[in-house]
Amino acid sequence: MKRTACLLTAVLGGVGCSASTPTGEMSVAAPRVVFTSQRDGNAEIYSVDPDGGHLRRVTNSPSHDDFPLWAPDGRHISMLSDRDGNWELYIMNADGADVQRLTYTDADEHSPAWAPDGGHIAFSTDRDAGDWEVYVMAADGQSQVNLTRTPGLDYSPNWSPDGRSIAFVSERDGNAEIYVMDADGSNQRRLTDNADYDWLGSSAWSDDGRILFMSRVGTERYIRTMNPDGSDVQTIVRDDQVNVAGWAPDAKSVVLSSINNGRADIFIMSRDGKVRQNVSHDPVLADSPDCGMSYFR
């Protein structure tokens, strides 16, 4: 599996404050967004206010740091980095201090996702003879277990709000579809079944039970939602430049990475797709639009 835009992560959570448009169509409850940018020469982690103000650089490394993810405690950020030669999972303080490595393999790790209680992290890895599988481990990196154990690519895990289920993407049946399983890996079942290429960001599962996913139909791309059993699929918006999207904390807004004037930027969009605000204003041309992003929980 290549590191492509379709596997980028977007995880979101929320705390007290909120902002909305004059029409009330968009509401966001989060004080900081973390994301990846190459604006200073290589991929680093940055944070910004939801209105695009107070940009701060979190990591400063000659290596590539990517896919930042707020821990549920709001004090730590997990990320991917190739600082030790291959893509491994790390955790650090919210200010970038005290970086600690969680995985130690010769393979690559990808698409981490925190359990709602902060006790575990699900992630994908190709450590099993190059076959990408979904694993879970304790938040300190211990007790790493293969959950999917199925030939074919499995990746992009997403925990349900109650922590009892994990949605993920699998290509085991020929094309990328959305699946769900119990948190222990049992009861794996397919939710989507079509010729589209369907994929997930992080924070795909809203508290009101809707799963947000992306679909590619030819050259067209769509942001869609469905029930946890795969029923009632609805299209929010067509965006042929979207890389990844995920729910905002209150599920009234969507955060997405999309190509804007040749650049990969991060936007906050209303749930109906009518209002969109650029919050990253990345000056770097998006020849490789790797823009993982995460809201503070």
One Martini backbone bead per residue (centre of mass of N, CA, C, O) as a GRO file, in nm:
protein
  297
    1MET     BB    1   0.094   0.037   0.025
    2LYS     BB    2   0.058   0.356  -0.036
    3ARG     BB    3   0.121   0.695   0.038
    4THR     BB    4  -0.184   0.835   0.017
    5ALA     BB    5  -0.446   1.052   0.036
    6CYS     BB    6  -0.662   0.821   0.105
    7LEU     BB    7  -0.486   0.779   0.401
    8LEU     BB    8  -0.560   1.010   0.546
    9THR     BB    9  -0.602   1.196   0.845
   10ALA     BB   10  -0.905   1.282   1.055
   11VAL     BB   11  -0.934   1.419   1.375
   12LEU     BB   12  -1.200   1.483   1.617
   13GLY     BB   13  -1.292   1.716   1.878
   14GLY     BB   14  -1.416   1.855   2.206
   15VAL     BB   15  -1.505   2.167   2.351
   16GLY     BB   16  -1.676   2.440   2.461
   17CYS     BB   17  -1.626   2.619   2.233
   18SER     BB   18  -1.776   2.832   1.969
   19ALA     BB   19  -1.865   2.864   1.613
   20SER     BB   20  -2.043   3.077   1.370
   21THR     BB   21  -2.245   3.165   1.144
   22PRO     BB   22  -2.497   3.388   1.088
   23THR     BB   23  -2.684   3.130   0.993
   24GLY     BB   24  -2.584   2.861   1.158
   25GLU     BB   25  -2.432   2.636   0.965
   26MET     BB   26  -2.166   2.667   1.150
   27SER     BB   27  -1.996   2.450   1.397
   28VAL     BB   28  -1.721   2.489   1.638
   29ALA     BB   29  -1.549   2.279   1.901
   30ALA     BB   30  -1.227   2.420   1.916
   31PRO     BB   31  -0.897   2.552   1.984
   32ARG     BB   32  -0.729   2.327   1.804
   33VAL     BB   33  -0.527   2.254   1.517
   34VAL     BB   34  -0.370   1.975   1.370
   35PHE     BB   35  -0.101   1.952   1.117
   36THR     BB   36   0.037   1.909   0.797
   37SER     BB   37   0.348   2.063   0.666
   38GLN     BB   38   0.579   2.198   0.392
   39ARG     BB   39   0.651   2.514   0.435
   40ASP     BB   40   0.967   2.438   0.560
   41GLY     BB   41   1.051   2.171   0.348
   42ASN     BB   42   0.903   1.967   0.548
   43ALA     BB   43   0.730   1.748   0.728
   44GLU     BB   44   0.520   1.901   0.972
   45ILE     BB   45   0.390   2.005   1.279
   46TYR     BB   46   0.087   2.191   1.336
   47SER     BB   47  -0.090   2.477   1.474
   48VAL     BB   48  -0.440   2.606   1.495
   49ASP     BB   49  -0.689   2.792   1.478
   50PRO     BB   50  -1.011   2.765   1.352
   51ASP     BB   51  -0.961   3.066   1.206
   52GLY     BB   52  -0.626   3.061   1.136
   53GLY     BB   53  -0.482   3.140   1.391
   54HIS     BB   54  -0.193   3.095   1.551
   55LEU     BB   55   0.058   2.971   1.424
   56ARG     BB   56   0.230   2.654   1.497
   57ARG     BB   57   0.521   2.479   1.561
   58VAL     BB   58   0.584   2.148   1.686
   59THR     BB   59   0.795   2.043   1.488
   60ASN     BB   60   1.177   1.986   1.448
   61SER     BB   61   1.278   1.802   1.171
   62PRO     BB   62   1.453   1.638   0.911
   63SER     BB   63   1.220   1.478   0.903
   64HIS     BB   64   0.907   1.315   0.876
   65ASP     BB   65   0.598   1.448   0.990
   66ASP     BB   66   0.277   1.283   1.058
   67PHE     BB   67  -0.038   1.235   1.149
   68PRO     BB   68  -0.186   1.393   1.366
   69LEU     BB   69  -0.310   1.309   1.713
   70TRP     BB   70  -0.525   1.353   1.948
   71ALA     BB   71  -0.566   1.290   2.257
   72PRO     BB   72  -0.824   1.264   2.481
   73ASP     BB   73  -0.657   1.448   2.703
   74GLY     BB   74  -0.512   1.702   2.540
   75ARG     BB   75  -0.174   1.648   2.599
   76HIS     BB   76  -0.144   1.468   2.338
   77ILE     BB   77   0.048   1.349   2.044
   78SER     BB   78   0.022   1.167   1.769
   79MET     BB   79   0.251   1.009   1.522
   80LEU     BB   80   0.428   1.008   1.226
   81SER     BB   81   0.770   0.877   1.154
   82ASP     BB   82   1.111   0.870   0.981
   83ARG     BB   83   1.355   0.922   1.193
   84ASP     BB   84   1.429   0.583   1.197
   85GLY     BB   85   1.363   0.512   0.860
   86ASN     BB   86   1.064   0.446   0.932
   87TRP     BB   87   0.726   0.412   0.982
   88GLU     BB   88   0.630   0.535   1.298
   89LEU     BB   89   0.508   0.552   1.623
   90TYR     BB   90   0.424   0.845   1.818
   91ILE     BB   91   0.468   1.051   2.118
   92MET     BB   92   0.360   1.375   2.254
   93ASN     BB   93   0.346   1.668   2.351
   94ALA     BB   94   0.165   1.948   2.266
   95ASP     BB   95   0.462   2.109   2.228
   96GLY     BB   96   0.674   1.860   2.131
   97ALA     BB   97   0.761   1.720   2.374
   98ASP     BB   98   0.858   1.415   2.454
   99VAL     BB   99   0.946   1.197   2.242
  100GLN     BB  100   0.788   0.875   2.173
  101ARG     BB  101   0.827   0.546   2.095
  102LEU     BB  102   0.596   0.267   2.006
  103THR     BB  103   0.734   0.139   1.751
  104TYR     BB  104   0.934  -0.174   1.647
  105THR     BB  105   1.003  -0.199   1.310
  106ASP     BB  106   1.062  -0.275   0.957
  107ALA     BB  107   0.806  -0.149   0.905
  108ASP     BB  108   0.494   0.008   0.847
  109GLU     BB  109   0.295   0.262   0.972
  110HIS     BB  110  -0.064   0.356   1.012
  111SER     BB  111  -0.353   0.504   1.084
  112PRO     BB  112  -0.420   0.618   1.363
  113ALA     BB  113  -0.638   0.536   1.663
  114TRP     BB  114  -0.815   0.642   1.925
  115ALA     BB  115  -0.958   0.556   2.190
  116PRO     BB  116  -1.192   0.711   2.381
  117ASP     BB  117  -1.021   0.636   2.662
  118GLY     BB  118  -0.695   0.621   2.577
  119GLY     BB  119  -0.587   0.304   2.603
  120HIS     BB  120  -0.587   0.284   2.281
  121ILE     BB  121  -0.438   0.188   1.953
  122ALA     BB  122  -0.513   0.199   1.629
  123PHE     BB  123  -0.363   0.034   1.333
  124SER     BB  124  -0.157   0.014   1.049
  125THR     BB  125   0.028  -0.268   0.890
  126ASP     BB  126   0.312  -0.447   0.701
  127ARG     BB  127   0.448  -0.683   0.888
  128ASP     BB  128   0.280  -0.916   0.720
  129ALA     BB  129   0.431  -0.964   0.443
  130GLY     BB  130   0.288  -0.680   0.331
  131ASP     BB  131   0.014  -0.710   0.482
  132TRP     BB  132  -0.236  -0.512   0.557
  133GLU     BB  133  -0.323  -0.443   0.899
  134VAL     BB  134  -0.516  -0.436   1.192
  135TYR     BB  135  -0.422  -0.294   1.495
  136VAL     BB  136  -0.362  -0.319   1.854
  137MET     BB  137  -0.273  -0.104   2.139
  138ALA     BB  138  -0.138   0.024   2.383
  139ALA     BB  139  -0.054   0.353   2.459
  140ASP     BB  140   0.259   0.237   2.523
  141GLY     BB  141   0.296  -0.017   2.296
  142GLN     BB  142   0.166  -0.255   2.409
  143SER     BB  143   0.006  -0.525   2.303
  144GLN     BB  144   0.022  -0.630   1.996
  145VAL     BB  145  -0.268  -0.682   1.774
  146ASN     BB  146  -0.426  -0.870   1.539
  147LEU     BB  147  -0.753  -0.820   1.398
  148THR     BB  148  -0.803  -0.915   1.092
  149ARG     BB  149  -0.663  -1.161   0.949
  150THR     BB  150  -0.659  -1.081   0.620
  151PRO     BB  151  -0.642  -1.099   0.306
  152GLY     BB  152  -0.560  -0.794   0.232
  153LEU     BB  153  -0.629  -0.466   0.261
  154ASP     BB  154  -0.602  -0.305   0.589
  155TYR     BB  155  -0.741   0.018   0.701
  156SER     BB  156  -0.843   0.290   0.869
  157PRO     BB  157  -0.923   0.312   1.165
  158ASN     BB  158  -1.245   0.342   1.364
  159TRP     BB  159  -1.398   0.439   1.640
  160SER     BB  160  -1.646   0.416   1.831
  161PRO     BB  161  -1.782   0.601   2.084
  162ASP     BB  162  -1.798   0.325   2.277
  163GLY     BB  163  -1.552   0.117   2.182
  164ARG     BB  164  -1.690  -0.158   2.036
  165SER     BB  165  -1.601  -0.047   1.748
  166ILE     BB  166  -1.451  -0.088   1.406
  167ALA     BB  167  -1.373   0.092   1.141
  168PHE     BB  168  -1.278   0.006   0.794
  169VAL     BB  169  -1.057  -0.062   0.530
  170SER     BB  170  -1.105  -0.286   0.242
  171GLU     BB  171  -0.954  -0.514  -0.031
  172ARG     BB  172  -1.049  -0.827  -0.016
  173ASP     BB  173  -1.284  -0.787  -0.270
  174GLY     BB  174  -1.104  -0.576  -0.485
  175ASN     BB  175  -1.211  -0.318  -0.330
  176ALA     BB  176  -1.273  -0.033  -0.163
  177GLU     BB  177  -1.421  -0.080   0.159
  178ILE     BB  178  -1.648  -0.072   0.422
  179TYR     BB  179  -1.595  -0.177   0.755
  180VAL     BB  180  -1.682  -0.382   1.049
  181MET     BB  181  -1.591  -0.438   1.400
  182ASP     BB  182  -1.505  -0.558   1.669
  183ALA     BB  183  -1.260  -0.467   1.899
  184ASP     BB  184  -1.144  -0.785   1.876
  185GLY     BB  185  -1.211  -0.867   1.548
  186SER     BB  186  -1.487  -0.953   1.536
  187ASN     BB  187  -1.743  -0.943   1.321
  188GLN     BB  188  -1.685  -0.905   1.016
  189ARG     BB  189  -1.826  -0.640   0.804
  190ARG     BB  190  -1.996  -0.513   0.530
  191LEU     BB  191  -2.117  -0.187   0.418
  192THR     BB  192  -2.005  -0.167   0.133
  193ASP     BB  193  -2.135  -0.230  -0.227
  194ASN     BB  194  -1.930  -0.126  -0.485
  195ALA     BB  195  -1.742   0.037  -0.748
  196ASP     BB  196  -1.630   0.213  -0.556
  197TYR     BB  197  -1.400   0.421  -0.385
  198ASP     BB  198  -1.366   0.374  -0.040
  199TRP     BB  199  -1.297   0.605   0.240
  200LEU     BB  200  -1.114   0.702   0.538
  201GLY     BB  201  -1.074   0.877   0.802
  202SER     BB  202  -1.095   1.033   1.087
  203SER     BB  203  -1.365   1.074   1.261
  204ALA     BB  204  -1.613   0.901   1.118
  205TRP     BB  205  -1.766   0.886   1.402
  206SER     BB  206  -2.047   0.990   1.531
  207ASP     BB  207  -2.252   1.039   1.806
  208ASP     BB  208  -2.517   0.997   1.604
  209GLY     BB  209  -2.416   0.740   1.402
  210ARG     BB  210  -2.238   0.857   1.169
  211ILE     BB  211  -2.063   0.772   0.874
  212LEU     BB  212  -1.778   0.909   0.728
  213PHE     BB  213  -1.709   0.924   0.370
  214MET     BB  214  -1.534   0.841   0.071
  215SER     BB  215  -1.589   0.876  -0.292
  216ARG     BB  216  -1.499   0.719  -0.607
  217VAL     BB  217  -1.617   0.819  -0.944
  218GLY     BB  218  -1.383   0.813  -1.123
  219THR     BB  219  -1.324   1.165  -1.108
  220GLU     BB  220  -1.519   1.158  -0.874
  221ARG     BB  221  -1.590   1.318  -0.552
  222TYR     BB  222  -1.723   1.220  -0.223
  223ILE     BB  223  -1.915   1.317   0.059
  224ARG     BB  224  -2.035   1.081   0.305
  225THR     BB  225  -2.310   0.906   0.466
  226MET     BB  226  -2.391   0.657   0.731
  227ASN     BB  227  -2.487   0.398   0.881
  228PRO     BB  228  -2.348   0.137   1.074
  229ASP     BB  229  -2.504  -0.071   0.851
  230GLY     BB  230  -2.505   0.099   0.556
  231SER     BB  231  -2.739   0.278   0.561
  232ASP     BB  232  -2.838   0.571   0.442
  233VAL     BB  233  -2.702   0.709   0.198
  234GLN     BB  234  -2.531   1.033   0.191
  235THR     BB  235  -2.470   1.337   0.024
  236ILE     BB  236  -2.300   1.629   0.081
  237VAL     BB  237  -2.053   1.644  -0.142
  238ARG     BB  238  -1.882   1.754  -0.420
  239ASP     BB  239  -1.510   1.680  -0.435
  240ASP     BB  240  -1.245   1.636  -0.658
  241GLN     BB  241  -1.007   1.737  -0.421
  242VAL     BB  242  -1.038   1.539  -0.204
  243ASN     BB  243  -0.869   1.354   0.052
  244VAL     BB  244  -1.010   1.426   0.340
  245ALA     BB  245  -1.249   1.346   0.615
  246GLY     BB  246  -1.421   1.481   0.916
  247TRP     BB  247  -1.553   1.523   1.210
  248ALA     BB  248  -1.667   1.730   1.418
  249PRO     BB  249  -1.755   1.729   1.743
  250ASP     BB  250  -2.083   1.801   1.675
  251ALA     BB  251  -2.151   1.712   1.367
  252LYS     BB  252  -2.197   2.007   1.208
  253SER     BB  253  -1.908   1.952   1.095
  254VAL     BB  254  -1.638   1.956   0.849
  255VAL     BB  255  -1.314   1.824   0.794
  256LEU     BB  256  -1.078   1.909   0.526
  257SER     BB  257  -0.878   1.797   0.254
  258SER     BB  258  -0.788   2.023  -0.019
  259ILE     BB  259  -0.754   2.145  -0.330
  260ASN     BB  260  -0.619   2.491  -0.362
  261ASN     BB  261  -0.474   2.634  -0.606
  262GLY     BB  262  -0.250   2.387  -0.590
  263ARG     BB  263  -0.325   2.338  -0.281
  264ALA     BB  264  -0.310   2.202   0.039
  265ASP     BB  265  -0.597   2.235   0.240
  266ILE     BB  266  -0.781   2.338   0.530
  267PHE     BB  267  -1.128   2.277   0.613
  268ILE     BB  268  -1.436   2.418   0.716
  269MET     BB  269  -1.758   2.252   0.706
  270SER     BB  270  -2.065   2.224   0.662
  271ARG     BB  271  -2.289   1.964   0.667
  272ASP     BB  272  -2.423   2.074   0.382
  273GLY     BB  273  -2.168   2.218   0.210
  274LYS     BB  274  -2.206   2.554   0.195
  275VAL     BB  275  -1.972   2.604   0.409
  276ARG     BB  276  -1.629   2.745   0.377
  277GLN     BB  277  -1.304   2.731   0.559
  278ASN     BB  278  -0.984   2.847   0.564
  279VAL     BB  279  -0.709   2.744   0.804
  280SER     BB  280  -0.405   2.717   0.657
  281HIS     BB  281  -0.275   2.856   0.411
  282ASP     BB  282  -0.084   2.697   0.219
  283PRO     BB  283   0.212   2.783   0.027
  284VAL     BB  284   0.240   2.495  -0.076
  285LEU     BB  285   0.271   2.294  -0.319
  286ALA     BB  286   0.063   1.998  -0.408
  287ASP     BB  287   0.249   1.737  -0.497
  288SER     BB  288   0.208   1.625  -0.181
  289PRO     BB  289  -0.100   1.591  -0.013
  290ASP     BB  290  -0.002   1.588   0.313
  291CYS     BB  291  -0.290   1.638   0.550
  292GLY     BB  292  -0.297   1.591   0.840
  293MET     BB  293  -0.564   1.606   1.099
  294SER     BB  294  -0.655   1.768   1.425
  295TYR     BB  295  -0.858   1.792   1.694
  296PHE     BB  296  -0.920   1.907   1.993
  297ARG     BB  297  -1.056   1.740   2.285
   0.00000   0.00000   0.00000
